[in-house]
Amino acid sequence: MKVAIATDHNGVEEKKELIALLHNKNIQVIDCSTENTPIDDYPDYALKVSHCVTKGEALLGVLLCGTGIGMSIAANKIKGIRCAKVNSIEDAHLSREHNNANIVALSYKEPIEELKKMVLEFIETPFSEDERHVRRIDKISKMEQSYDN
């Protein structure tokens, strides 16, 4: 499995710890924010991770910023992305199991051990394939197609 990850200037140290965690789990990582500056913009990194996922270079993505909200909003502008802003391990689980989210957005302000648990839960949880969840994701995809600018 390969995971793309990025942060704006706020979560650099947390990103490094998450990369180490993923490497320890034998998960390949594409670091999409190798250089950060105090004035960088989170949409740039959301776009990089989203492109890795939509192009098939990575199966899943992880985004970090101050709250995770901005990253989530930006990533969800990209066709084919289902980015979940996650606040708990349960959120991480359900975003994959029910919504087949392909990117998770997190606040770097959470304790690093909680971030690690949320990322692992997100990555390790499979999509349920239940008919109701497939139906709902299909509806989201149709919405995305019909409102393409």
Residue pairs with C-beta under 8 A, 6 or more apart in sequence:
1 27
1 28
1 59
1 60
1 123
2 27
2 28
2 29
2 30
2 57
2 58
2 59
3 22
3 27
3 28
3 29
3 30
3 58
3 59
3 60
3 61
3 62
3 123
4 29
4 30
4 32
4 48
4 49
4 52
4 53
4 57
4 58
4 60
4 61
4 62
5 15
5 18
5 19
5 22
5 29
5 30
5 31
5 32
5 33
5 49
5 61
5 62
5 63
5 64
6 15
6 31
6 32
6 33
6 45
6 46
6 48
6 49
6 61
6 62
6 63
6 64
7 14
7 15
7 33
7 36
7 45
7 63
7 64
7 65
7 108
8 33
8 36
8 40
8 41
8 42
8 45
8 64
8 65
8 66
8 71
9 36
9 37
9 38
9 39
9 40
10 64
10 65
10 66
10 108
11 64
11 65
11 108
12 33
12 36
14 64
14 108
14 112
14 115
15 31
15 33
15 64
15 108
17 112
17 115
17 116
18 62
18 64
18 115
18 116
18 119
19 29
19 31
21 116
21 119
21 120
22 28
22 29
22 119
22 123
23 29
25 120
27 123
30 52
30 57
30 58
32 45
32 48
32 49
32 52
33 40
33 45
33 48
42 63
42 65
42 70
42 71
42 74
43 70
43 74
45 63
45 71
46 63
46 70
46 71
46 74
46 75
46 78
46 83
47 74
47 75
47 78
49 58
49 61
49 62
49 63
49 75
49 103
50 61
50 75
50 78
50 81
50 83
50 103
51 57
51 78
52 58
52 61
53 59
53 60
53 61
53 80
53 81
53 102
53 103
54 78
54 79
54 80
54 81
59 102
60 102
60 103
60 104
60 122
60 123
61 75
61 83
61 102
61 103
61 104
62 103
62 104
62 106
62 119
62 122
63 71
63 72
63 75
63 83
63 103
63 104
63 105
63 106
64 71
64 105
64 106
64 107
64 108
64 115
65 71
65 105
65 107
65 108
66 107
66 108
66 109
67 107
67 109
68 85
68 86
68 105
68 106
68 107
69 85
69 105
71 83
71 85
71 105
72 83
72 84
72 85
72 105
75 81
75 83
75 103
75 105
76 82
76 83
79 144
79 148
80 102
80 144
81 102
81 103
82 99
82 100
82 101
82 102
82 103
82 137
82 140
83 101
83 102
83 103
83 104
83 105
84 91
84 92
84 95
84 99
84 101
84 103
84 104
84 105
84 122
85 105
85 106
86 92
86 95
86 104
86 105
86 106
86 118
86 122
87 107
88 118
89 114
89 117
89 118
89 121
91 118
92 104
92 117
92 118
92 119
92 121
92 122
92 125
93 121
93 122
93 125
95 101
95 104
95 122
96 121
96 122
96 125
96 126
96 127
97 125
97 126
97 127
97 128
97 133
98 128
98 133
99 133
99 136
99 137
100 127
100 133
100 137
101 122
104 118
104 119
104 122
106 115
106 118
106 119
108 115
110 118
127 133
